Amino acid sequence: MMRRAATQRGTAPGRVLALGAGLLAGAALALTARNVARSRQRRVTGRCATAVEQLGSADLDVRIGGIRALERVARDSPADHAAVMETLTAFIREHSHPQWPPPDPAGQVRGRALRPDVQAAMTAIGHRLAGRDTGPIDLAGADLAGADLTGADLTGADLGGARLTGADLTAARLTGANLADTDLTRADLTRTDLTRSELTGALWPQGWPVPAGWTRHTASGQLIPADADAEKTTARQPHG
């Protein structure tokens, strides 16, 4: 008994030392993890800052490179997703209206197309991880005529007053989106999901069936709720 008690007393300090070593190792691992996380966040912040700076470049290819870099940041860093989307939508709203291609100095008429950098930003938004959104995608009033939005996820997006003339919305998801006063003339709506979308005042493309619950205003051609009196409802102002 005395020998066993002596043995137990002798091993007690060893257990304490082992416990202390374990705690120190755990603390070291936690510190290392925090340092790694901070280093990673600094790298992400640096990448984001560089990409935003590229958006202001006079070189089209540099701007597109910045957009693609921001898209990667949004995928790699959930914490930066919302800020990246806000940056891209602001870029689209600001840069979708000027003539593209630029007017010919000789006065030759050119067909209008969507700027390649604006298309790149729309593609990034349409392919984002929508589950990380903290609010609706704000594209209200953007000029997206001729945009390729095939398969884009624009669920809940605000496209109120946007111009989508001739846009390809094949298989696009616009569930719950705001499309009030949106110009959809000549748009391709093949398999487009418009469930619960707000369509009041939307200019609907000829030849496409009007969604259930909506009817075309006889005078303006804009959509109004089916339960409204099409003859008495005041038509909205035409799109500019």
C-alpha positions in Angstrom: 0.0 0.0 0.0 2.8 2.5 0.9 4.6 1.7 -2.3 1.4 2.2 -4.4 0.7 5.6 -2.6 4.3 6.7 -3.3 4.0 5.7 -6.9 0.7 7.7 -7.2 2.3 10.7 -5.5 5.2 10.5 -7.9 3.1 10.4 -11.0 0.8 13.3 -10.0 3.3 16.0 -11.0 3.8 14.2 -14.4 0.1 14.3 -15.1 0.0 18.0 -14.2 3.0 18.6 -16.5 1.3 16.7 -19.3 -1.9 18.6 -18.8 -0.1 21.9 -18.9 1.8 20.9 -22.0 -1.5 20.0 -23.6 -3.0 23.3 -22.8 0.0 25.1 -24.1 -0.1 23.1 -27.3 -3.8 23.9 -27.7 -3.2 27.6 -27.1 -0.4 27.6 -29.7 -2.7 25.9 -32.2 -5.4 28.4 -31.6 -3.0 31.3 -32.0 -1.6 29.8 -35.2 -5.2 29.4 -36.6 -6.0 33.0 -35.8 -2.8 34.2 -37.5 -3.5 32.1 -40.5 -7.1 33.5 -40.7 -5.8 37.0 -40.3 -3.2 36.5 -43.0 -5.8 35.0 -45.4 -8.2 37.9 -44.8 -5.4 40.4 -45.5 -4.7 38.6 -48.8 -8.4 38.6 -49.7 -8.7 42.3 -48.8 -5.7 43.0 -51.0 -7.1 41.1 -53.9 -10.4 42.9 -53.5 -8.8 46.4 -53.4 -6.7 45.6 -56.5 -9.8 44.3 -58.4 -11.9 47.4 -57.5 -9.0 49.6 -58.7 -9.0 47.7 -62.0 -12.7 48.6 -62.5 -11.6 52.2 -63.0 -9.1 51.4 -65.7 -9.4 52.8 -69.2 -8.4 49.4 -70.6 -11.4 47.1 -71.2 -9.4 43.9 -70.6 -8.1 45.2 -67.3 -11.7 46.0 -66.2 -12.9 42.5 -67.2 -9.9 41.1 -65.2 -11.0 43.0 -62.2 -14.6 41.7 -62.5 -13.4 38.1 -62.7 -11.1 38.7 -59.7 -14.1 40.0 -57.7 -16.1 37.0 -58.7 -13.4 34.7 -57.3 -13.3 36.8 -54.0 -17.0 36.4 -53.6 -16.7 32.6 -54.0 -13.6 32.3 -51.8 -14.8 34.6 -49.0 -18.4 34.4 -47.9 -17.9 37.4 -45.6 -17.1 39.5 -48.7 -19.9 38.2 -50.9 -22.4 41.0 -50.3 -19.8 43.8 -50.7 -18.6 42.3 -54.1 -22.2 42.1 -55.3 -22.9 45.7 -54.4 -19.7 46.7 -56.2 -20.7 44.8 -59.3 -24.3 46.0 -59.4 -23.2 49.6 -59.0 -20.7 49.2 -61.8 -23.5 47.8 -64.0 -26.0 50.6 -63.2 -23.4 53.3 -63.9 -21.8 51.8 -67.1 -24.7 50.1 -68.9 -26.2 53.3 -70.4 -23.4 54.9 -72.5 -23.4 53.9 -76.2 -21.4 50.8 -77.1 -19.6 50.5 -79.4 -18.6 54.2 -79.0 -20.0 56.5 -81.8 -17.9 56.3 -85.0 -15.9 59.6 -85.4 -16.8 59.5 -89.1 -20.5 59.4 -88.2 -21.1 55.9 -89.3 -24.1 54.4 -87.6 -23.3 51.4 -85.4 -25.7 48.9 -83.8 -25.9 49.2 -80.1 -24.6 46.3 -78.0 -24.0 45.6 -74.3 -20.5 46.6 -73.1 -18.3 43.5 -72.7 -17.4 44.5 -69.1 -21.0 45.0 -68.2 -21.8 41.6 -69.7 -19.0 40.1 -67.6 -20.4 41.7 -64.4 -23.9 40.4 -65.2 -22.4 36.9 -65.8 -20.7 37.0 -62.5 -23.9 38.1 -60.7 -26.0 35.5 -62.6 -23.6 32.7 -61.5 -23.1 33.8 -57.9 -23.8 31.7 -54.9 -27.2 33.2 -54.3 -27.6 31.6 -50.8 -25.0 34.1 -49.5 -27.1 37.2 -50.5 -28.0 39.5 -47.7 -30.4 41.6 -49.8 -31.8 41.8 -53.3 -29.6 42.3 -56.3 -30.1 46.0 -57.2 -30.2 46.4 -61.0 -33.1 48.9 -61.1 -32.9 51.1 -64.2 -30.0 49.3 -65.7 -29.8 49.1 -69.5 -29.3 45.5 -70.3 -30.5 45.4 -73.8 -29.1 42.4 -75.6 -27.6 40.9 -72.5 -26.9 37.2 -72.4 -28.6 36.0 -69.2 -28.9 32.4 -70.1 -29.4 30.4 -66.9 -28.8 33.4 -64.7 -30.0 33.3 -61.1 -31.7 36.6 -60.5 -34.1 35.4 -57.8 -35.5 38.4 -55.9 -33.5 40.9 -58.0 -34.7 44.5 -58.4 -34.9 45.1 -62.1 -37.6 47.8 -61.9 -37.5 50.1 -64.9 -34.6 48.1 -66.4 -34.2 47.7 -70.2 -34.0 44.1 -71.2 -34.9 44.6 -74.9 -33.6 41.6 -76.9 -32.0 40.0 -73.8 -31.6 36.2 -73.7 -33.3 35.0 -70.5 -33.4 31.4 -71.5 -33.8 29.2 -68.3 -33.1 32.3 -66.2 -34.5 32.2 -62.6 -36.4 35.4 -61.8 -38.5 34.1 -59.0 -39.9 36.9 -56.9 -38.0 39.5 -59.0 -39.2 43.1 -59.4 -39.8 43.6 -63.1 -42.2 46.5 -62.8 -41.9 48.9 -65.8 -39.2 46.7 -67.3 -38.9 46.7 -71.1 -38.9 43.0 -72.2 -39.7 43.6 -75.9 -37.9 41.0 -78.1 -36.5 39.2 -75.1 -36.2 35.4 -75.2 -38.2 34.0 -72.3 -37.8 30.3 -73.1 -38.2 28.4 -69.8 -37.7 31.6 -67.8 -39.0 31.2 -64.2 -41.1 34.3 -63.4 -42.9 32.7 -60.4 -44.2 35.5 -58.0 -42.4 38.2 -60.1 -43.8 41.7 -60.0 -44.7 42.5 -63.7 -46.9 45.6 -63.4 -46.1 47.9 -66.3 -43.7 45.5 -68.0 -43.6 45.7 -71.8 -44.1 42.1 -72.8 -42.5 40.6 -75.9 -44.9 39.9 -78.8 -45.6 36.2 -79.4 -44.9 35.1 -75.8 -47.9 34.0 -73.7 -48.7 36.4 -70.9 -48.1 34.8 -67.4 -51.0 33.6 -65.4 -52.5 36.4 -63.3 -51.6 39.1 -65.8 -53.1 40.7 -68.9 -51.9 43.1 -71.5 -53.2 46.7 -71.3 -55.0 47.3 -74.5 -53.7 50.8 -75.1 -50.1 50.6 -73.9 -49.3 46.9 -74.3 -48.0 46.9 -70.7 -48.9 44.2 -68.2 -51.4 44.8 -65.5 -52.9 42.4 -62.9 -55.6 40.2 -64.6 -58.2 41.2 -62.0 -57.8 44.9 -63.0 -60.1 46.6 -65.5 -57.9 46.9 -68.6 -59.9 49.8 -70.0 -60.0 51.8 -66.8 -56.5 51.2 -65.6 -54.2 54.2 -66.3 -51.4 53.2 -68.6 -47.9 53.9 -67.2 -45.6 56.2 -69.1 -43.7 54.5 -72.0 -40.1 53.5 -71.4 -37.4 55.9 -72.5 
